[in-house]
Amino acid sequence: MSDPQDVTRLLLAAHAGDEQAHAQLLPLVYDELRRRAGALMRRERAGHTLQPTALVHEAYLR
């Protein structure tokens, strides 16, 4: 994952309406979010159908 200060700076800028910051943010955190989603999904019951990538995408849309 990138430097937390960079992520914080981009989050603040994106929240303030900076579209370029918003576009830069997701690629920086996507892999980490997917890794964490995978860890969470491994603890779910067998046979669940939601995949880590879908979970990250759903969270992004919300």
MMTF fields as JSON, N, C-alpha, C and O atoms, coordinates in Angstrom:
{
  "mmtfVersion": "1.0.0",
  "mmtfProducer": "UNKNOWN",
  "numBonds": 247,
  "numAtoms": 248,
  "numGroups": 62,
  "numChains": 1,
  "numModels": 1,
  "chainsPerModel": [1],
  "groupsPerChain": [62],
  "chainIdList": ["A"],
  "bondAtomList": [4, 2, 8, 6, 12, 10, 16, 14, 20, 18, 24, 22, 28, 26, 32, 30, 36, 34, 40, 38, 44, 42, 48, 46, 52, 50, 56, 54, 60, 58, 64, 62, 68, 66, 72, 70, 76, 74, 80, 78, 84, 82, 88, 86, 92, 90, 96, 94, 100, 98, 104, 102, 108, 106, 112, 110, 116, 114, 120, 118, 124, 122, 128, 126, 132, 130, 136, 134, 140, 138, 144, 142, 148, 146, 152, 150, 156, 154, 160, 158, 164, 162, 168, 166, 172, 170, 176, 174, 180, 178, 184, 182, 188, 186, 192, 190, 196, 194, 200, 198, 204, 202, 208, 206, 212, 210, 216, 214, 220, 218, 224, 222, 228, 226, 232, 230, 236, 234, 240, 238, 244, 242],
  "bondOrderList": [1, 1, 1, 1, 1, 1, 1, 1, 1, 1, 1, 1, 1, 1, 1, 1, 1, 1, 1, 1, 1, 1, 1, 1, 1, 1, 1, 1, 1, 1, 1, 1, 1, 1, 1, 1, 1, 1, 1, 1, 1, 1, 1, 1, 1, 1, 1, 1, 1, 1, 1, 1, 1, 1, 1, 1, 1, 1, 1, 1, 1],
  "groupList": [{"groupName": "MET", "atomNameList": ["N", "CA", "C", "O"], "elementList": ["N", "C", "C", "O"], "formalChargeList": [0, 0, 0, 0], "bondAtomList": [1, 0, 2, 1, 3, 2], "bondOrderList": [1, 1, 2], "singleLetterCode": "M", "chemCompType": "L-PEPTIDE LINKING"}, {"groupName": "SER", "atomNameList": ["N", "CA", "C", "O"], "elementList": ["N", "C", "C", "O"], "formalChargeList": [0, 0, 0, 0], "bondAtomList": [1, 0, 2, 1, 3, 2], "bondOrderList": [1, 1, 2], "singleLetterCode": "S", "chemCompType": "L-PEPTIDE LINKING"}, {"groupName": "ASP", "atomNameList": ["N", "CA", "C", "O"], "elementList": ["N", "C", "C", "O"], "formalChargeList": [0, 0, 0, 0], "bondAtomList": [1, 0, 2, 1, 3, 2], "bondOrderList": [1, 1, 2], "singleLetterCode": "D", "chemCompType": "L-PEPTIDE LINKING"}, {"groupName": "PRO", "atomNameList": ["N", "CA", "C", "O"], "elementList": ["N", "C", "C", "O"], "formalChargeList": [0, 0, 0, 0], "bondAtomList": [1, 0, 2, 1, 3, 2], "bondOrderList": [1, 1, 2], "singleLetterCode": "P", "chemCompType": "L-PEPTIDE LINKING"}, {"groupName": "GLN", "atomNameList": ["N", "CA", "C", "O"], "elementList": ["N", "C", "C", "O"], "formalChargeList": [0, 0, 0, 0], "bondAtomList": [1, 0, 2, 1, 3, 2], "bondOrderList": [1, 1, 2], "singleLetterCode": "Q", "chemCompType": "L-PEPTIDE LINKING"}, {"groupName": "VAL", "atomNameList": ["N", "CA", "C", "O"], "elementList": ["N", "C", "C", "O"], "formalChargeList": [0, 0, 0, 0], "bondAtomList": [1, 0, 2, 1, 3, 2], "bondOrderList": [1, 1, 2], "singleLetterCode": "V", "chemCompType": "L-PEPTIDE LINKING"}, {"groupName": "THR", "atomNameList": ["N", "CA", "C", "O"], "elementList": ["N", "C", "C", "O"], "formalChargeList": [0, 0, 0, 0], "bondAtomList": [1, 0, 2, 1, 3, 2], "bondOrderList": [1, 1, 2], "singleLetterCode": "T", "chemCompType": "L-PEPTIDE LINKING"}, {"groupName": "ARG", "atomNameList": ["N", "CA", "C", "O"], "elementList": ["N", "C", "C", "O"], "formalChargeList": [0, 0, 0, 0], "bondAtomList": [1, 0, 2, 1, 3, 2], "bondOrderList": [1, 1, 2], "singleLetterCode": "R", "chemCompType": "L-PEPTIDE LINKING"}, {"groupName": "LEU", "atomNameList": ["N", "CA", "C", "O"], "elementList": ["N", "C", "C", "O"], "formalChargeList": [0, 0, 0, 0], "bondAtomList": [1, 0, 2, 1, 3, 2], "bondOrderList": [1, 1, 2], "singleLetterCode": "L", "chemCompType": "L-PEPTIDE LINKING"}, {"groupName": "ALA", "atomNameList": ["N", "CA", "C", "O"], "elementList": ["N", "C", "C", "O"], "formalChargeList": [0, 0, 0, 0], "bondAtomList": [1, 0, 2, 1, 3, 2], "bondOrderList": [1, 1, 2], "singleLetterCode": "A", "chemCompType": "L-PEPTIDE LINKING"}, {"groupName": "HIS", "atomNameList": ["N", "CA", "C", "O"], "elementList": ["N", "C", "C", "O"], "formalChargeList": [0, 0, 0, 0], "bondAtomList": [1, 0, 2, 1, 3, 2], "bondOrderList": [1, 1, 2], "singleLetterCode": "H", "chemCompType": "L-PEPTIDE LINKING"}, {"groupName": "GLY", "atomNameList": ["N", "CA", "C", "O"], "elementList": ["N", "C", "C", "O"], "formalChargeList": [0, 0, 0, 0], "bondAtomList": [1, 0, 2, 1, 3, 2], "bondOrderList": [1, 1, 2], "singleLetterCode": "G", "chemCompType": "PEPTIDE LINKING"}, {"groupName": "GLU", "atomNameList": ["N", "CA", "C", "O"], "elementList": ["N", "C", "C", "O"], "formalChargeList": [0, 0, 0, 0], "bondAtomList": [1, 0, 2, 1, 3, 2], "bondOrderList": [1, 1, 2], "singleLetterCode": "E", "chemCompType": "L-PEPTIDE LINKING"}, {"groupName": "TYR", "atomNameList": ["N", "CA", "C", "O"], "elementList": ["N", "C", "C", "O"], "formalChargeList": [0, 0, 0, 0], "bondAtomList": [1, 0, 2, 1, 3, 2], "bondOrderList": [1, 1, 2], "singleLetterCode": "Y", "chemCompType": "L-PEPTIDE LINKING"}],
  "groupTypeList": [0, 1, 2, 3, 4, 2, 5, 6, 7, 8, 8, 8, 9, 9, 10, 9, 11, 2, 12, 4, 9, 10, 9, 4, 8, 8, 3, 8, 5, 13, 2, 12, 8, 7, 7, 7, 9, 11, 9, 8, 0, 7, 7, 12, 7, 9, 11, 10, 6, 8, 4, 3, 6, 9, 8, 5, 10, 12, 9, 13, 8, 7],
  "groupIdList": [1, 2, 3, 4, 5, 6, 7, 8, 9, 10, 11, 12, 13, 14, 15, 16, 17, 18, 19, 20, 21, 22, 23, 24, 25, 26, 27, 28, 29, 30, 31, 32, 33, 34, 35, 36, 37, 38, 39, 40, 41, 42, 43, 44, 45, 46, 47, 48, 49, 50, 51, 52, 53, 54, 55, 56, 57, 58, 59, 60, 61, 62],
  "secStructList": [7, 7, 7, 2, 2, 2, 2, 2, 2, 2, 2, 2, 2, 2, 2, 6, 6, 7, 2, 2, 2, 2, 2, 2, 2, 2, 2, 2, 2, 2, 2, 2, 2, 2, 2, 2, 2, 2, 2, 2, 2, 2, 6, 1, 7, 6, 6, 7, 7, 7, 7, 2, 2, 2, 2, 2, 2, 2, 2, 2, 2, 7],
  "xCoordList": [0.849, 0.0, 0.887, 2.031, 0.376, 1.115, 1.271, 0.689, 2.061, 2.278, 0.929, 0.173, 0.622, -0.669, -0.903, -2.045, 0.163, -0.008, -0.493, -1.304, 0.008, -0.456, -1.936, -2.707, -2.313, -3.71, -4.599, -5.663, -4.172, -4.948, -5.095, -6.184, -4.012, -4.05, -5.034, -5.824, -4.98, -5.89, -7.339, -8.249, -7.556, -8.916, -9.494, -10.64, -8.706, -9.174, -9.462, -10.475, -8.572, -8.772, -9.994, -10.776, -10.158, -11.319, -12.607, -13.6, -12.587, -13.767, -14.112, -15.279, -13.091, -13.305, -13.726, -13.962, -13.821, -14.304, -13.24, -13.542, -12.016, -10.926, -11.046, -10.737, -11.494, -11.706, -10.4, -10.378, -9.323, -8.033, -7.575, -7.054, -7.765, -7.407, -8.254, -7.754, -9.515, -10.418, -9.932, -9.92, -9.535, -9.053, -7.741, -7.492, -6.913, -5.629, -5.794, -4.963, -6.835, -7.006, -7.295, -6.637, -8.248, -8.653, -7.514, -7.346, -6.725, -5.615, -4.624, -4.003, -4.476, -3.541, -4.014, -3.199, -5.313, -5.821, -6.522, -6.857, -6.745, -7.529, -6.958, -7.695, -5.681, -5.088, -5.206, -5.486, -4.992, -5.107, -6.552, -6.798, -7.498, -8.907, -9.287, -10.004, -8.816, -9.122, -8.492, -9.114, -7.271, -6.603, -7.376, -7.579, -7.804, -8.568, -9.937, -10.411, -10.561, -11.851, -11.674, -12.52, -10.585, -10.311, -10.149, -10.644, -9.46, -9.279, -10.626, -10.875, -11.482, -12.813, -13.664, -14.374, -13.588, -14.417, -13.986, -14.816, -12.72, -12.257, -12.889, -12.947, -13.361, -14.0, -15.495, -16.159, -16.024, -17.453, -17.73, -16.817, -19.002, -19.401, -19.061, -18.956, -18.895, -18.607, -19.795, -20.947, -19.516, -20.579, -21.087, -21.973, -20.552, -21.009, -20.583, -19.616, -21.28, -21.019, -20.326, -19.871, -20.231, -19.607, -18.088, -17.513, -17.454, -16.002, -15.391, -16.069, -14.121, -13.481, -13.559, -13.816, -13.344, -13.404, -14.799, -14.937, -15.818, -17.195, -17.503, -18.216, -16.974, -17.189, -16.575, -17.199, -15.356, -14.695, -15.479, -15.669, -15.929, -16.693, -18.015, -18.42, -18.679, -19.946, -19.722, -20.502, -18.667, -18.355, -18.042, -18.444, -17.34, -17.004, -18.267, -18.38, -19.209, -20.438, -21.284, -22.008, -21.185, -21.976, -21.295, -21.801],
  "yCoordList": [-1.179, 0.0, 1.231, 1.178, 2.312, 3.561, 4.171, 3.712, 5.201, 5.937, 6.428, 7.07, 6.132, 6.559, 8.065, 8.506, 8.849, 10.301, 10.675, 11.588, 9.964, 10.214, 9.866, 10.604, 8.739, 8.31, 9.318, 9.682, 9.765, 10.759, 12.048, 12.617, 12.508, 13.735, 13.58, 14.483, 12.438, 12.206, 12.08, 12.563, 11.434, 11.335, 12.716, 13.002, 13.554, 14.907, 15.702, 16.396, 15.597, 16.321, 15.792, 16.572, 14.481, 13.895, 14.318, 14.624, 14.333, 14.76, 16.216, 16.605, 17.009, 18.423, 18.626, 19.755, 17.527, 17.632, 17.538, 17.736, 17.244, 17.132, 15.804, 14.746, 15.865, 14.654, 13.925, 12.695, 14.663, 14.027, 13.215, 12.11, 13.752, 13.025, 11.763, 10.703, 11.881, 10.722, 9.636, 8.456, 10.03, 9.069, 8.412, 7.256, 9.122, 8.576, 7.675, 6.798, 7.875, 7.179, 5.69, 4.868, 5.338, 3.934, 3.0, 1.96, 3.323, 2.413, 2.242, 1.188, 3.265, 3.172, 2.2, 1.52, 2.131, 1.322, 0.034, -0.799, -0.137, -1.267, -2.619, -3.454, -2.847, -4.147, -4.454, -5.589, -3.439, -3.646, -3.951, -4.829, -3.242, -3.51, -4.927, -5.62, -5.354, -6.696, -7.759, -8.785, -7.521, -8.465, -8.604, -9.711, -7.471, -7.502, -8.152, -8.886, -7.883, -8.523, -10.031, -10.79, -10.466, -11.895, -12.539, -13.642, -11.856, -12.382, -12.499, -13.478, -11.515, -11.564, -12.68, -13.384, -12.834, -13.834, -15.259, -16.167, -15.463, -16.803, -17.256, -18.454, -16.309, -16.66, -16.916, -17.292, -16.713, -16.943, -18.436, -19.238, -18.787, -20.187, -20.698, -19.925, -21.988, -22.608, -22.418, -22.455, -22.22, -22.108, -20.699, -20.504, -19.712, -18.346, -17.982, -18.54, -17.074, -16.773, -15.438, -15.178, -14.604, -13.295, -13.445, -14.074, -12.872, -12.926, -11.617, -10.589, -11.637, -10.422, -9.244, -8.115, -9.494, -8.41, -7.8, -6.577, -8.625, -8.128, -7.333, -6.332, -7.769, -7.049, -5.655, -4.679, -5.56, -4.256, -3.368, -2.182, -3.924, -3.137, -2.659, -1.517, -3.522, -3.142, -2.026, -1.076, -2.146, -1.104, 0.216, 1.279, 0.157, 1.374, 2.065, 3.29, 1.284, 1.864, 2.527, 3.487, 2.01, 2.587, 3.806, 4.442],
  "zCoordList": [0.0, 0.0, 0.0, 0.451, -0.492, -0.555, 0.82, 1.803, 0.858, 2.095, 2.632, 1.903, 3.896, 4.461, 4.351, 4.22, 4.403, 4.276, 2.877, 2.72, 1.857, 0.49, 0.353, -0.259, 0.929, 0.859, 1.58, 1.077, 2.745, 3.499, 2.707, 2.64, 2.11, 1.311, 0.151, -0.125, -0.522, -1.646, -1.185, -1.859, -0.046, 0.494, 0.779, 0.433, 1.402, 1.72, 0.449, 0.358, -0.523, -1.779, -2.53, -3.074, -2.559, -3.236, -2.547, -3.206, -1.227, -0.471, -0.772, -0.745, -1.058, -1.374, -2.829, -3.258, -3.589, -4.956, -6.035, -7.212, -5.666, -6.636, -7.388, -6.84, -8.635, -9.433, -9.729, -9.785, -9.917, -10.189, -8.977, -9.131, -7.783, -6.562, -6.447, -6.071, -6.767, -6.721, -7.676, -7.325, -8.873, -9.865, -9.434, -9.775, -8.7, -8.239, -7.028, -6.792, -6.272, -4.999, -5.155, -4.519, -5.972, -6.064, -6.462, -5.825, -7.485, -7.808, -6.656, -6.524, -5.83, -4.706, -3.633, -3.008, -3.417, -2.305, -2.742, -1.9, -4.039, -4.528, -4.096, -3.572, -4.302, -3.962, -2.476, -2.088, -1.651, -0.2, 0.188, 1.015, -0.395, -0.109, -0.534, 0.188, -1.69, -2.174, -1.277, -1.001, -0.824, 0.073, 1.379, 1.878, 1.927, 3.182, 2.986, 3.853, 1.859, 1.569, 1.468, 1.939, 0.86, 0.75, 2.115, 2.348, 3.016, 4.37, 5.083, 5.786, 4.907, 5.524, 4.922, 5.64, 3.616, 2.948, 3.304, 3.304, 3.603, 3.99, 5.299, 5.577, 6.104, 7.375, 7.232, 8.198, 6.027, 5.784, 5.637, 5.444, 5.732, 5.596, 4.203, 3.251, 4.102, 2.807, 1.873, 2.306, 0.62, -0.361, -0.602, -1.434, 0.102, -0.179, -1.597, -2.115, -2.214, -3.62, -3.845, -4.959, -2.857, -3.029, -3.039, -2.151, -4.035, -4.173, -3.668, -3.658, -3.25, -2.739, -3.705, -3.286, -4.975, -5.957, -5.997, -6.038, -5.985, -6.004, -4.739, -4.794, -3.609, -2.354, -2.416, -1.998, -2.935, -3.074, -4.032, -3.762, -5.135, -6.106, -5.511, -5.729, -4.77, -4.13, -3.111, -3.04, -2.333, -1.346, -2.044, -1.569, -3.147, -3.892, -4.398, -4.332, -4.897, -5.43, -4.352, -4.616, -3.154, -2.065, -1.531, -0.606]
}
